[in-house]
Amino acid sequence: MFIDDNLFIIMTHSNNHTMPDDTIPYKIYVTEDEMPKQWYNIKVDMPTKPAPLVNPQTGKPVTFEELRTIFCDELARQELDETTRFIDIPQEILDFYKMYRPSPLVRAYCLEKKLGTPAHIYYKFEGNNTSGSHKLNSAIVQAYYAKQQGLKGVTTETGAGQWGTALSMACSYLEIDCQVYMVKSSYEQKPFRREVMRTYGANVTPSPSETTEVGRKINEEYPGTPGSLGCAISEAVEAATTQDGYRYVLGSVLSQVLLHQTVIGLECKIALDKYGVKPDIIIGCAGGGSNLGGLIAPFMGEKLRGEGDYRFIAVEPASCPTLTRGVYAYDYCDTGKVCPLQKMYTLGSGFMPAASHAGGLRYHGMSSILSEFYDEGLMEAVAVEQTEVFAAAKEFARVEGILPAPESSHAIKVAIDEALKCKETGEQKVILFGLTGTGYFDMYAYEMFNNGVMTDYIPTDEEIAESVAKLPQI
């Protein structure tokens, strides 16, 4: 007997929770015809554009010719584009998206009931693909443009391993080579994520390594370091620029990546509009900024154009508090100082965050787009400690049935906090957050939390001051 998906969800919850009077189903999907056919370039609607990338050798804005030595040509164009509001998604990418998109927008009725809150909570679940996260949305695009350009392969970095997994899948599908530099702490903590990448044909190297000049230099300067995204980026860029037929691709931070991830927010808005729902608060975890930027883009666009108002909250780990304790300045995007300079909130490219379990959020900087939003007061930011994050993840898993990734759980923590505030005030606010991926490869972290041995680390003011004192003078 065929059972409708929404009816199935209702039935599985029937033992302890009946369908509320609300007409909103547990899962809201857009149809295949309604899926976004274009990415939204939010830079067009920003009154103050993000500051340009700068060539550290010349001190001048990076040109297309300079960018194309690192990135694929079309991606370099997208990175610099501030005039094209909507960019067509190639049909081959749309066809690939249909394998796992649209992703579900879920009304968290069970979580609402457990919290006893009048708030309505929604989450956009991006973990419903083999890579387990939102990263595939951009990975397939970047691999596609590399293939179209006739390249042999691409190099990249990965923190928690979600980006590396997504890129290895995309490259396998398109039959091009994939070389991944994985942050050493994650390489050691998450062997199964590493093996998924290798299964898809990727060559995975722990970073910092001894295979690149910059890796050897970082190991010498920071003996025994667990690595960072900044380290891994440096190695991946060096690998790309020293091999013929290769380009570097990035899973977050850059404008091109946020552009591709706007399919998340666009789908959200289409789904919510179907039921006349408007979120009051939109929350996302923030490492480099790709998932948060993609989620909030269409809503922020309305805010910038004066068509609506929303409250946006970026959630970052207290161990790597880029927005909440960093400075807004030009800095290197990588630890090895081989990438262009970007104006962003930063802790300094040499900042080595503690080996927290949210490996995808251990980045010293932030997207220039999100940095500009935060600097203008258009977006808030909050830093949370990892034991609180895992407590929220455990509560969510028990009532919503999804084991969330540590990164995603930062958004869950603050969504719960905001829902409890509504309980205190009696306000019926609508909360939307991004559930970026699943945590089934993060069981070592969950084991530490369940055993009561997980600890929190917060860098001192002195540590941060020492790092930002070394920022380049631009």
N, C-alpha and C positions, 0 to 999 in steps of 0.2 A: 504494500500500500504506500502510495506517495504521501509524504508529510511535508507540508510547507515549512521552510526553515524557521520562520518566526513562531509557528505553532509548535515546532519541535522544542525550541528554547523555552516556551511557556510550559510545556509538559514536563521538561526536565527540572523545572523549578517548582512544580506544583505541590511537592510535599511540604514545603515550608513558606511558599510565597505565591499568592494568586496574582493574576494580572491586574494591575491597578485600573482605576477608571480612565486614566489617560489613554488617549488613542494612539500614542506613540508606541510602535512595536519595539521589542528588545533590540533587534538589529534593523538598521535602515541601510538599504543599498540604493545607489543610483543604478539605472539600467545601462546596458552597453551603449545605447544611443546617447545617453546623457553624459557619459564619461567625457572629461575635458579633452579637447582636441588640440589645445594650445597651452603652452606654459605662460605664466604671468610674470612679467618683468617689473617688479615693484619699484625699481630705481626710477622709472619714468614718472611715477607719481610722488617721488620724494622731493619736496621743495629744496632741501639741502642734500645734495648728492653725497655719497660716500667719497672721502678723499681718494685720489687716484693711487694706484700702486706706484711705487717709486723704485727706479734702478739704483741700487746702493753705490754703484761705481760712478754714475753721472749725477745723481741727486735729482734727476728729472723724471717726470711720469713715464712709466713703461709704455713702449709702443707695441703695436701689433707684431711687428717684425721681431721684436725681442721676446714677446710672449710665445710666439710660435716655435721657438727653439726648445721650449719646455713642454707646451701643450699642443694638442691637435689644433689645426687651423680654425675649424668651426668653433671649438670651445674657446679659443682665444678671442674670437669675434664676440661670442656671447658674454665673455667676461668684461669686455669693454663697452658693450651696448647699453646706452642710457636713453635711447629714443624709441625703441620698438616695444610697445606695451605688451603685445601678445606675439609669441613666437610659435609657429606651427610645429607640432610634434610629427616627425616622419612616420609614415604609415607602418614601416617595419617595427618601429618602437611601439606604436599603438597596438599592433598585433601581439607583440611580446607582453605588453602590459595586461592584455586580456587573459593571460594565463593565471594571474593572481589579483587583478584589479577588476572591478572596484573592490576596495577593502571595506570591511564593515564599520559602520558607525554604530556604537552600542550604547543604549541607555542602561546605565548601571543601577537598575532597580534594586537589586539585592544589596549592593553597597549602600544605597540610600537608606534602605530599611535598617540595615545593621547600625548605621550611624545615627538613625533617628532624626535625620535632617530634612527640612522642607526643601532643600536645594535639589535641583534636577541635575544629575551628573551624566555627562556623555564622554565616551572616549573613542578615539579613532584608532583602530587596531591595525598596525602595520606589520604584525608578525606572522601573517598568514601566507608565507611563502617559504621555500626551503632555506633561504638564507636567514630567515628568522627576524628580519627587520626591514625598516624603510629604505635601507641603503640600495636595494636593487633598483629603485626608481631612477637613480642617477648612474649606477654602475653600467646598466645596459646602454644608456645613452652615450657615455664616454667611450665604452668599448666599440659601439657602433660607429662613431665618428673616426676612431682609430682605424677600424676596418675599411671604412669608406676612403680613407686617405692612403690606403695600401701599406700600412705599417705592419711590422712583424709582431709587435706586442707592446705591452704597457708595463710600467712599474708603479708601485704605490706603497703606502704605509697602512697599517691597521692597528687600532688600539685593542678593544675587546675582541676583535676578530670578525665583527659583523660586516664591516666594509670589505675586508679581504675576502670573506666568504661570498659576498654578493658579486664582487668583481671577478672572482674565479669562476663563478657560475656563468656570468655574462661572457667572459672570454672563451670559456669552453663551448658555449652555445654558438659563438661567432667564429670559433676555431682560430684564435690568436693567442700568443704567449702571454702569461701573467706572472709577474715577479712581485712578491709581497714581502715587505719588511715589517715584522710584527713586534710591537713593544715587548721587550724581554719578559717583564713581569707577567703579561698576559700569555705569552708563548709558553711559560712554565705553568701558569695556573689553569690554562684552558687548552689542554692537549687535544681534546676532541674537536674543538673549533678549528684548530690547526689541521687536523686530519681531514676534516671536510674540505678544506681548501686544497689539500694535496690530492684528495680523491677527484676533485674537479680539474686537476692538472697543474695547479699553481706551484711555483717554487717558493717556499716559505723560509725566511731567514730571521732569527731573533735579532732585535736591534736594541742597542748599538752592537754591530758585528765587527769582525776583523776583515770583511770582504771589501770594504770601501775605505777610501782615505779619510773621509769625515768620521766614519764609525771608529776607526782606530784612534783618531784624535780625541773623540769624546770619551772613549774608554780610558785613555791616558789621563785626561783631565778629571774624569769622575770615576775612579776605580770602583768596580762592583756595582755600578748604577743599575737600577731596574729598568732604565730607559724611559722614554716619554714619546708622545706623538711628534714633538718637535725634532727629536733625534731621528725617528724613523722617516720623517719627511725628508730630512737632509740626505739620508742614504738613498732613498728612492729617487730623488732628483738627480743625485750624482750618477746612479745607475742608468737613468734614462738618457742623460746628456753625454755619457761615455760609450753608448752602444748605438750603432747605426740602426735606423728603422724602429726606434723606440721613442715613446713619449711618456711623460709623467701624468697620472690622473690622481685626483684628490677626492676624498669622501665627504668633506665638509668645508667650512670656512669661506671658500671662494663664492663669488656671486653666481657663477655658472651652476654650481651645485644647488644653491638655494633656489635657483630658477627651476631646475628639474623637479625639485621636491614640492613645488607649488601644486602638483597634482593632489597632494594630501589635503591642503586647505580648500582647493577648488571643489573636490569631491565632498568635503564636509559641508561646504556652503550650499551646494546643490541639494544634498540630503536634508539639511535642516530647513531650507526654504520650502521643501515639499510640505512640511508640517507647520510652517509659520513660526519656527523656533529661532530665537536670536540669543546667542550666548552673551552673558554679562562678563564672564571671566574666561580667558583662554590661557592655558598653562602648558609649558613644555620644558623638558630637560635641556640644558645648554652646555655643550662642550665646545664645538666649533661653530654650531649654529644652524646646521642644515635642516634638521627635523623641525625645530622651533620656527625657523624662517619660513619653511614650506607650509607649516600649519597655519601661521598667522597671516600670511601674505594677503589673501583676498580681503580679510577683515581689516587689516591695517590699511590696505588700499582705500577702503571705504572711509576709514578714520581720517586719512590724509586728505581725501577729497571732500571732507565735510558731510559725508552721506550717512554716517553712523558713528557710534562711540562704543568702544570696548576697553576692558582692562586686560593688559597682557602681562604675564609673569614668567620670567626666565628663572629656572631652578638649576643651580650649580652645586657641586660638592664643596663642602667647607675646606676640604684638603687642597682644592685648586680654585680659589674664589676670584676668578678673572674679572667679572663685572663688579662684584661687591667690594673688592679690595684692590683691584688693579688700577692702572692709570691709563688715560686716553692719550695715546701717543703713537708715533711711528715706531715700528719694531719689525724685526725679522720674523717671518712666519715659521722659521725652523731654527733648531738649536745650532746647526752647523753654519748658519748664516750664508747659505747659498741661494736662497729664494729672494724675490723682491721684497721691499719693505711695504708694510701695510699699516695704515692708521687704524688703530683698534684699541679696545681695552685689553691690557696685557699685564702679565706678572713678570715680563722679561723673558726673552727667548732662552736664557740659561736657567730658568726656574725648573727645578726637578721636583715634581709633585710626589707625594707619598704614594706607595704602591697600593692605592685603594682598588676596590673590586669593580668600580665603574670605570673600566679602562678607556671607554670611549669618551669620557669627559675629562681626561687628564691632559688637557691642552692649555698652554700658557696664554693663548690669545682668544679672540672672538671675531666672528664675521664682521666685516666693516659695516655692513648694512645694519645688523643688530646693534653694533656699537653706536652707530649714529642715532638709532631709535632710543637707546638707553640714555645717551648723552642729552638728547632733547626732552627727556622726560615722558616719552611716548610709551615706554615699556618699563616695568619694574624688574627687580632681580632680588633673589633671596638665596642664601647659601645654607645647606643642610648637612648634618653629619650622617655618616653612613650607617651607624647603628639605628638611627631613627628611620632612615630610608628602608632598611631591610625589615624593620618592624611593620612599616606601612605595606611593603611588598607581601609579607606573610598574611596580613589581614586581607589584602585585596585577593590574593590567591585562594584563600579559604572561602570567600563569598562569591567571587566572580569566575572562579574556575580556570584562570590563566596564571601561570607562573611567569611573572614579568622579569625582564632584564633589569640588572641593577641601575642602568642608565635611566630607563623608563620609570623606575620606581621613585626617582626624584620628583617627577611630575605627580605621581600618585600621592606621595607624602603631602605635597602642598595642596593638591586637590582635596584631600581629606581635611586638612587644616581649614581650608576655606569653607568647606561644607559644614564643619563643626561651628564655625563662626556664624553661619546662617542659622544653626540650631539655637545658638544663644540669642540672636536678634529676632528670629522668626521670619527673616527675609527668604523669599522663594527665588533665589538667584539661579541662573543657568550656568553651569560650569562645564567647560569643554577642555579635555586634556589629551595629549598625544601619548598613546601606548605604543612606543616605537618598536618594540620587539619582545621576544620571549627569552626566558632565563634558563632554558634547559641545558645549556652548556656552561652554566655558572654555578654548578652544584657545590664546587669547592667553597665558594663564597657563602652559599646557604648553609653548608656544613659548619663553617666557622661561626656563623651567626647562631645557628641552632645549638651549638656546643657552648655558647657564651664566651668565646675567646676572641670575637671580633672587637677591634678597638677603633677609636676615632683619632685622627690626627689633624690638627689645625696649625698651619704655619704661623710663626711669630711675625710681628710687625718688622722685626729686624731682618728676618730672612727675606721678606718681600722687598724691603727697602734696599737691601744689598743687591738684589737681582735687578730692580728697576733702575738702580743707579748706573747700570751698564748699558742702558738703552742708547741706540745711535742718536746722534744729534742732527736732526733734520729740521 
